Amino acid sequence: MIGWIIAAVVAVVLMLLVFGSYNRFVGLRNGIENTFNQIKVAMKKRADMIGQLVDTTSSYLKFEKSTLEGVTRMRNMNLDTPQGLQEADGLARTVFGKIVAVAENYPKLKAMETVKPLQDSIQSLEDEISRMRYLYNDQVQTFNVMTERIPTNIVAGIFRFTKKDYLQFEEGIEKRPDTKVF
């Protein structure tokens, strides 16, 4: 009789461990997907705002063809993978850097009422993207550690939870971009 009780207790503990681990994996996976989608939305907003900045300042500034093409490509990039986000971020930084370089030579832009709010909005989005990138990578790290540690690696194998990719951006990403254009 005691053998049956011990077996029942062990079975219950194992079930709780499996259910708890599975639910933790699902929660992390959903959190990772949610954060990834929030990054996509913020990056699309940033691309649109950079495009608006180009449109607003184009009467004063003469942009290179490559800058204008970059704005168009930014708006149409595939943001469905971590690699796509990385490419879009690099392009956005390049395009914005070109805008900053050209705009520095035009003091009249400082007086434009629409430029300062766009600049502030882009800065706010840069900060938001940075925070979400940190959160995403933190969630991925927790998820990946669970796929490797015993006993959760057994649950990961049974339910086919595989390691997730980190967001890895180009060098210098740690440095906040200069958005003090005007």
Rosetta constraint file for C-alpha pairs under 8 A:
AtomPair CA 1 CA 5 HARMONIC 6.53 0.50
AtomPair CA 2 CA 6 HARMONIC 6.18 0.50
AtomPair CA 3 CA 7 HARMONIC 6.11 0.50
AtomPair CA 4 CA 8 HARMONIC 6.02 0.50
AtomPair CA 5 CA 9 HARMONIC 6.14 0.50
AtomPair CA 6 CA 10 HARMONIC 6.11 0.50
AtomPair CA 7 CA 11 HARMONIC 6.06 0.50
AtomPair CA 8 CA 12 HARMONIC 6.13 0.50
AtomPair CA 9 CA 13 HARMONIC 6.13 0.50
AtomPair CA 10 CA 14 HARMONIC 6.10 0.50
AtomPair CA 11 CA 15 HARMONIC 6.11 0.50
AtomPair CA 12 CA 16 HARMONIC 6.12 0.50
AtomPair CA 13 CA 17 HARMONIC 6.12 0.50
AtomPair CA 14 CA 18 HARMONIC 6.12 0.50
AtomPair CA 15 CA 19 HARMONIC 5.97 0.50
AtomPair CA 16 CA 20 HARMONIC 5.75 0.50
AtomPair CA 17 CA 21 HARMONIC 5.95 0.50
AtomPair CA 18 CA 22 HARMONIC 5.96 0.50
AtomPair CA 18 CA 152 HARMONIC 7.91 0.50
AtomPair CA 18 CA 155 HARMONIC 6.33 0.50
AtomPair CA 19 CA 23 HARMONIC 6.04 0.50
AtomPair CA 20 CA 24 HARMONIC 6.13 0.50
AtomPair CA 21 CA 25 HARMONIC 6.19 0.50
AtomPair CA 21 CA 152 HARMONIC 6.05 0.50
AtomPair CA 21 CA 155 HARMONIC 6.76 0.50
AtomPair CA 22 CA 26 HARMONIC 6.23 0.50
AtomPair CA 22 CA 155 HARMONIC 6.65 0.50
AtomPair CA 22 CA 156 HARMONIC 7.70 0.50
AtomPair CA 22 CA 159 HARMONIC 7.94 0.50
AtomPair CA 23 CA 27 HARMONIC 6.07 0.50
AtomPair CA 24 CA 28 HARMONIC 6.14 0.50
AtomPair CA 25 CA 29 HARMONIC 5.99 0.50
AtomPair CA 25 CA 143 HARMONIC 6.75 0.50
AtomPair CA 25 CA 146 HARMONIC 7.88 0.50
AtomPair CA 25 CA 156 HARMONIC 7.88 0.50
AtomPair CA 25 CA 161 HARMONIC 7.58 0.50
AtomPair CA 26 CA 30 HARMONIC 6.07 0.50
AtomPair CA 27 CA 31 HARMONIC 6.09 0.50
AtomPair CA 28 CA 32 HARMONIC 6.04 0.50
AtomPair CA 28 CA 139 HARMONIC 6.51 0.50
AtomPair CA 28 CA 140 HARMONIC 7.88 0.50
AtomPair CA 28 CA 142 HARMONIC 7.89 0.50
AtomPair CA 28 CA 143 HARMONIC 6.27 0.50
AtomPair CA 29 CA 33 HARMONIC 6.25 0.50
AtomPair CA 29 CA 143 HARMONIC 7.43 0.50
AtomPair CA 30 CA 34 HARMONIC 6.03 0.50
AtomPair CA 31 CA 35 HARMONIC 6.08 0.50
AtomPair CA 31 CA 139 HARMONIC 7.31 0.50
AtomPair CA 32 CA 36 HARMONIC 6.03 0.50
AtomPair CA 32 CA 136 HARMONIC 5.85 0.50
AtomPair CA 32 CA 139 HARMONIC 6.13 0.50
AtomPair CA 32 CA 140 HARMONIC 6.72 0.50
AtomPair CA 33 CA 37 HARMONIC 6.16 0.50
AtomPair CA 34 CA 38 HARMONIC 6.24 0.50
AtomPair CA 35 CA 39 HARMONIC 6.22 0.50
AtomPair CA 35 CA 132 HARMONIC 6.47 0.50
AtomPair CA 35 CA 135 HARMONIC 7.37 0.50
AtomPair CA 35 CA 136 HARMONIC 5.84 0.50
AtomPair CA 36 CA 40 HARMONIC 6.34 0.50
AtomPair CA 36 CA 136 HARMONIC 6.71 0.50
AtomPair CA 37 CA 41 HARMONIC 6.30 0.50
AtomPair CA 38 CA 42 HARMONIC 6.21 0.50
AtomPair CA 38 CA 132 HARMONIC 7.59 0.50
AtomPair CA 39 CA 43 HARMONIC 6.03 0.50
AtomPair CA 39 CA 129 HARMONIC 5.98 0.50
AtomPair CA 39 CA 132 HARMONIC 6.34 0.50
AtomPair CA 39 CA 133 HARMONIC 7.24 0.50
AtomPair CA 40 CA 44 HARMONIC 6.14 0.50
AtomPair CA 40 CA 79 HARMONIC 6.18 0.50
AtomPair CA 40 CA 80 HARMONIC 7.92 0.50
AtomPair CA 40 CA 85 HARMONIC 7.33 0.50
AtomPair CA 41 CA 45 HARMONIC 6.21 0.50
AtomPair CA 42 CA 46 HARMONIC 6.13 0.50
AtomPair CA 42 CA 125 HARMONIC 6.40 0.50
AtomPair CA 42 CA 128 HARMONIC 7.52 0.50
AtomPair CA 42 CA 129 HARMONIC 6.46 0.50
AtomPair CA 43 CA 47 HARMONIC 6.16 0.50
AtomPair CA 43 CA 88 HARMONIC 7.92 0.50
AtomPair CA 43 CA 89 HARMONIC 7.52 0.50
AtomPair CA 43 CA 125 HARMONIC 7.84 0.50
AtomPair CA 43 CA 129 HARMONIC 7.28 0.50
AtomPair CA 44 CA 48 HARMONIC 6.20 0.50
AtomPair CA 44 CA 75 HARMONIC 6.62 0.50
AtomPair CA 45 CA 49 HARMONIC 6.11 0.50
AtomPair CA 45 CA 125 HARMONIC 7.86 0.50
AtomPair CA 46 CA 50 HARMONIC 6.08 0.50
AtomPair CA 46 CA 122 HARMONIC 6.04 0.50
AtomPair CA 46 CA 125 HARMONIC 6.43 0.50
AtomPair CA 46 CA 126 HARMONIC 7.86 0.50
AtomPair CA 47 CA 51 HARMONIC 6.14 0.50
AtomPair CA 47 CA 71 HARMONIC 6.99 0.50
AtomPair CA 47 CA 74 HARMONIC 5.92 0.50
AtomPair CA 47 CA 75 HARMONIC 5.73 0.50
AtomPair CA 47 CA 92 HARMONIC 6.77 0.50
AtomPair CA 48 CA 52 HARMONIC 6.14 0.50
AtomPair CA 48 CA 75 HARMONIC 6.73 0.50
AtomPair CA 49 CA 53 HARMONIC 6.04 0.50
AtomPair CA 49 CA 118 HARMONIC 6.55 0.50
AtomPair CA 49 CA 121 HARMONIC 7.77 0.50
AtomPair CA 49 CA 122 HARMONIC 6.68 0.50
AtomPair CA 50 CA 54 HARMONIC 6.23 0.50
AtomPair CA 50 CA 71 HARMONIC 7.30 0.50
AtomPair CA 50 CA 96 HARMONIC 6.92 0.50
AtomPair CA 50 CA 122 HARMONIC 7.46 0.50
AtomPair CA 51 CA 55 HARMONIC 6.17 0.50
AtomPair CA 51 CA 71 HARMONIC 5.88 0.50
AtomPair CA 51 CA 72 HARMONIC 7.96 0.50
AtomPair CA 52 CA 56 HARMONIC 5.90 0.50
AtomPair CA 52 CA 118 HARMONIC 7.85 0.50
AtomPair CA 53 CA 57 HARMONIC 6.04 0.50
AtomPair CA 53 CA 115 HARMONIC 6.75 0.50
AtomPair CA 53 CA 118 HARMONIC 6.59 0.50
AtomPair CA 53 CA 119 HARMONIC 7.97 0.50
AtomPair CA 54 CA 58 HARMONIC 5.57 0.50
AtomPair CA 54 CA 68 HARMONIC 7.99 0.50
AtomPair CA 54 CA 99 HARMONIC 7.51 0.50
AtomPair CA 55 CA 59 HARMONIC 7.89 0.50
AtomPair CA 56 CA 114 HARMONIC 7.45 0.50
AtomPair CA 56 CA 115 HARMONIC 7.25 0.50
AtomPair CA 57 CA 61 HARMONIC 5.94 0.50
AtomPair CA 57 CA 109 HARMONIC 7.39 0.50
AtomPair CA 57 CA 115 HARMONIC 7.76 0.50
AtomPair CA 58 CA 62 HARMONIC 6.31 0.50
AtomPair CA 58 CA 63 HARMONIC 7.27 0.50
AtomPair CA 60 CA 106 HARMONIC 7.62 0.50
AtomPair CA 60 CA 109 HARMONIC 7.72 0.50
AtomPair CA 61 CA 102 HARMONIC 7.08 0.50
AtomPair CA 61 CA 103 HARMONIC 6.94 0.50
AtomPair CA 61 CA 106 HARMONIC 7.77 0.50
AtomPair CA 62 CA 102 HARMONIC 7.98 0.50
AtomPair CA 63 CA 67 HARMONIC 6.23 0.50
AtomPair CA 63 CA 68 HARMONIC 6.87 0.50
AtomPair CA 63 CA 99 HARMONIC 7.64 0.50
AtomPair CA 63 CA 102 HARMONIC 7.47 0.50
AtomPair CA 64 CA 68 HARMONIC 6.74 0.50
AtomPair CA 65 CA 69 HARMONIC 6.14 0.50
AtomPair CA 66 CA 70 HARMONIC 5.90 0.50
AtomPair CA 67 CA 71 HARMONIC 6.37 0.50
AtomPair CA 67 CA 95 HARMONIC 5.77 0.50
AtomPair CA 67 CA 98 HARMONIC 6.94 0.50
AtomPair CA 67 CA 99 HARMONIC 7.76 0.50
AtomPair CA 68 CA 72 HARMONIC 6.51 0.50
AtomPair CA 69 CA 73 HARMONIC 6.13 0.50
AtomPair CA 70 CA 74 HARMONIC 5.96 0.50
AtomPair CA 70 CA 91 HARMONIC 6.98 0.50
AtomPair CA 70 CA 92 HARMONIC 7.88 0.50
AtomPair CA 70 CA 95 HARMONIC 6.18 0.50
AtomPair CA 71 CA 75 HARMONIC 6.41 0.50
AtomPair CA 71 CA 92 HARMONIC 7.76 0.50
AtomPair CA 71 CA 95 HARMONIC 6.89 0.50
AtomPair CA 72 CA 76 HARMONIC 6.54 0.50
AtomPair CA 73 CA 77 HARMONIC 5.96 0.50
AtomPair CA 74 CA 88 HARMONIC 6.14 0.50
AtomPair CA 74 CA 91 HARMONIC 6.72 0.50
AtomPair CA 74 CA 92 HARMONIC 6.55 0.50
AtomPair CA 77 CA 84 HARMONIC 7.28 0.50
AtomPair CA 77 CA 88 HARMONIC 6.51 0.50
AtomPair CA 78 CA 84 HARMONIC 5.65 0.50
AtomPair CA 78 CA 85 HARMONIC 7.66 0.50
AtomPair CA 79 CA 84 HARMONIC 4.83 0.50
AtomPair CA 79 CA 85 HARMONIC 5.09 0.50
AtomPair CA 79 CA 88 HARMONIC 7.37 0.50
AtomPair CA 80 CA 84 HARMONIC 6.36 0.50
AtomPair CA 80 CA 85 HARMONIC 7.38 0.50
AtomPair CA 81 CA 85 HARMONIC 6.38 0.50
AtomPair CA 82 CA 86 HARMONIC 6.23 0.50
AtomPair CA 82 CA 165 HARMONIC 7.04 0.50
AtomPair CA 82 CA 166 HARMONIC 7.22 0.50
AtomPair CA 82 CA 167 HARMONIC 5.60 0.50
AtomPair CA 82 CA 168 HARMONIC 7.94 0.50
AtomPair CA 83 CA 87 HARMONIC 6.24 0.50
AtomPair CA 83 CA 167 HARMONIC 7.52 0.50
AtomPair CA 84 CA 88 HARMONIC 6.12 0.50
AtomPair CA 85 CA 89 HARMONIC 6.02 0.50
AtomPair CA 85 CA 167 HARMONIC 7.92 0.50
AtomPair CA 86 CA 90 HARMONIC 6.25 0.50
AtomPair CA 86 CA 167 HARMONIC 6.99 0.50
AtomPair CA 86 CA 168 HARMONIC 6.76 0.50
AtomPair CA 86 CA 169 HARMONIC 5.43 0.50
AtomPair CA 86 CA 170 HARMONIC 7.60 0.50
AtomPair CA 87 CA 91 HARMONIC 6.22 0.50
AtomPair CA 88 CA 92 HARMONIC 6.05 0.50
AtomPair CA 89 CA 93 HARMONIC 6.20 0.50
AtomPair CA 89 CA 169 HARMONIC 7.70 0.50
AtomPair CA 90 CA 94 HARMONIC 6.23 0.50
AtomPair CA 90 CA 169 HARMONIC 7.60 0.50
AtomPair CA 90 CA 170 HARMONIC 6.97 0.50
AtomPair CA 91 CA 95 HARMONIC 6.08 0.50
AtomPair CA 92 CA 96 HARMONIC 5.94 0.50
AtomPair CA 93 CA 97 HARMONIC 5.91 0.50
AtomPair CA 93 CA 177 HARMONIC 7.43 0.50
AtomPair CA 94 CA 98 HARMONIC 6.34 0.50
AtomPair CA 95 CA 99 HARMONIC 6.34 0.50
AtomPair CA 96 CA 100 HARMONIC 6.17 0.50
AtomPair CA 97 CA 101 HARMONIC 6.16 0.50
AtomPair CA 98 CA 102 HARMONIC 6.27 0.50
AtomPair CA 99 CA 103 HARMONIC 5.93 0.50
AtomPair CA 100 CA 104 HARMONIC 6.12 0.50
AtomPair CA 100 CA 179 HARMONIC 7.64 0.50
AtomPair CA 100 CA 181 HARMONIC 5.40 0.50
AtomPair CA 101 CA 105 HARMONIC 7.76 0.50
AtomPair CA 102 CA 106 HARMONIC 7.81 0.50
AtomPair CA 103 CA 107 HARMONIC 8.00 0.50
AtomPair CA 103 CA 109 HARMONIC 7.60 0.50
AtomPair CA 103 CA 181 HARMONIC 6.71 0.50
AtomPair CA 103 CA 182 HARMONIC 7.33 0.50
AtomPair CA 104 CA 181 HARMONIC 6.53 0.50
AtomPair CA 104 CA 182 HARMONIC 6.97 0.50
AtomPair CA 107 CA 111 HARMONIC 7.85 0.50
AtomPair CA 107 CA 182 HARMONIC 7.36 0.50
AtomPair CA 108 CA 112 HARMONIC 7.24 0.50
AtomPair CA 109 CA 115 HARMONIC 7.18 0.50
AtomPair CA 109 CA 182 HARMONIC 6.53 0.50
AtomPair CA 110 CA 115 HARMONIC 7.39 0.50
AtomPair CA 110 CA 116 HARMONIC 7.48 0.50
AtomPair CA 110 CA 182 HARMONIC 5.05 0.50
AtomPair CA 112 CA 116 HARMONIC 7.36 0.50
AtomPair CA 113 CA 117 HARMONIC 7.53 0.50
AtomPair CA 114 CA 118 HARMONIC 6.53 0.50
AtomPair CA 115 CA 119 HARMONIC 6.12 0.50
AtomPair CA 115 CA 182 HARMONIC 7.93 0.50
AtomPair CA 116 CA 120 HARMONIC 6.13 0.50
AtomPair CA 116 CA 182 HARMONIC 7.36 0.50
AtomPair CA 117 CA 121 HARMONIC 6.03 0.50
AtomPair CA 118 CA 122 HARMONIC 6.09 0.50
AtomPair CA 119 CA 123 HARMONIC 6.23 0.50
AtomPair CA 119 CA 179 HARMONIC 6.44 0.50
AtomPair CA 119 CA 180 HARMONIC 7.29 0.50
AtomPair CA 119 CA 181 HARMONIC 7.40 0.50
AtomPair CA 120 CA 124 HARMONIC 6.13 0.50
AtomPair CA 120 CA 179 HARMONIC 7.96 0.50
AtomPair CA 121 CA 125 HARMONIC 6.15 0.50
AtomPair CA 122 CA 126 HARMONIC 6.12 0.50
AtomPair CA 122 CA 179 HARMONIC 7.41 0.50
AtomPair CA 123 CA 127 HARMONIC 6.38 0.50
AtomPair CA 123 CA 179 HARMONIC 6.07 0.50
AtomPair CA 124 CA 128 HARMONIC 6.22 0.50
AtomPair CA 125 CA 129 HARMONIC 5.96 0.50
AtomPair CA 126 CA 130 HARMONIC 6.15 0.50
AtomPair CA 126 CA 176 HARMONIC 7.76 0.50
AtomPair CA 126 CA 177 HARMONIC 7.91 0.50
AtomPair CA 127 CA 131 HARMONIC 6.29 0.50
AtomPair CA 128 CA 132 HARMONIC 6.17 0.50
AtomPair CA 129 CA 133 HARMONIC 5.95 0.50
AtomPair CA 130 CA 134 HARMONIC 6.34 0.50
AtomPair CA 131 CA 135 HARMONIC 6.28 0.50
AtomPair CA 132 CA 136 HARMONIC 5.95 0.50
AtomPair CA 133 CA 137 HARMONIC 6.19 0.50
AtomPair CA 133 CA 167 HARMONIC 7.01 0.50
AtomPair CA 134 CA 138 HARMONIC 6.07 0.50
AtomPair CA 135 CA 139 HARMONIC 6.15 0.50
AtomPair CA 136 CA 140 HARMONIC 6.16 0.50
AtomPair CA 136 CA 166 HARMONIC 7.78 0.50
AtomPair CA 136 CA 167 HARMONIC 7.71 0.50
AtomPair CA 137 CA 141 HARMONIC 6.06 0.50
AtomPair CA 137 CA 166 HARMONIC 5.55 0.50
AtomPair CA 137 CA 167 HARMONIC 6.44 0.50
AtomPair CA 138 CA 142 HARMONIC 6.40 0.50
AtomPair CA 139 CA 143 HARMONIC 6.17 0.50
AtomPair CA 140 CA 144 HARMONIC 5.95 0.50
AtomPair CA 140 CA 163 HARMONIC 7.98 0.50
AtomPair CA 140 CA 164 HARMONIC 6.03 0.50
AtomPair CA 140 CA 165 HARMONIC 7.20 0.50
AtomPair CA 140 CA 166 HARMONIC 6.48 0.50
AtomPair CA 141 CA 145 HARMONIC 6.06 0.50
AtomPair CA 141 CA 166 HARMONIC 7.92 0.50
AtomPair CA 142 CA 146 HARMONIC 6.31 0.50
AtomPair CA 143 CA 147 HARMONIC 6.49 0.50
AtomPair CA 143 CA 163 HARMONIC 7.15 0.50
AtomPair CA 143 CA 164 HARMONIC 7.52 0.50
AtomPair CA 144 CA 148 HARMONIC 6.61 0.50
AtomPair CA 144 CA 162 HARMONIC 7.72 0.50
AtomPair CA 144 CA 163 HARMONIC 5.06 0.50
AtomPair CA 144 CA 164 HARMONIC 6.55 0.50
AtomPair CA 145 CA 149 HARMONIC 6.14 0.50
AtomPair CA 146 CA 150 HARMONIC 7.98 0.50
AtomPair CA 146 CA 152 HARMONIC 5.65 0.50
AtomPair CA 146 CA 153 HARMONIC 6.21 0.50
AtomPair CA 146 CA 156 HARMONIC 7.78 0.50
AtomPair CA 147 CA 152 HARMONIC 6.28 0.50
AtomPair CA 147 CA 153 HARMONIC 4.50 0.50
AtomPair CA 147 CA 154 HARMONIC 7.99 0.50
AtomPair CA 147 CA 156 HARMONIC 5.54 0.50
AtomPair CA 147 CA 157 HARMONIC 7.82 0.50
AtomPair CA 147 CA 161 HARMONIC 7.07 0.50
AtomPair CA 147 CA 162 HARMONIC 6.80 0.50
AtomPair CA 147 CA 163 HARMONIC 6.62 0.50
AtomPair CA 148 CA 152 HARMONIC 7.36 0.50
AtomPair CA 148 CA 153 HARMONIC 5.08 0.50
AtomPair CA 149 CA 153 HARMONIC 5.34 0.50
AtomPair CA 150 CA 154 HARMONIC 6.85 0.50
AtomPair CA 151 CA 155 HARMONIC 7.13 0.50
AtomPair CA 152 CA 156 HARMONIC 6.14 0.50
AtomPair CA 153 CA 157 HARMONIC 6.09 0.50
AtomPair CA 154 CA 158 HARMONIC 6.22 0.50
AtomPair CA 155 CA 159 HARMONIC 6.13 0.50
AtomPair CA 156 CA 160 HARMONIC 5.54 0.50
AtomPair CA 156 CA 161 HARMONIC 4.66 0.50
AtomPair CA 156 CA 162 HARMONIC 7.00 0.50
AtomPair CA 157 CA 161 HARMONIC 6.38 0.50
AtomPair CA 157 CA 162 HARMONIC 7.85 0.50
AtomPair CA 169 CA 173 HARMONIC 6.25 0.50
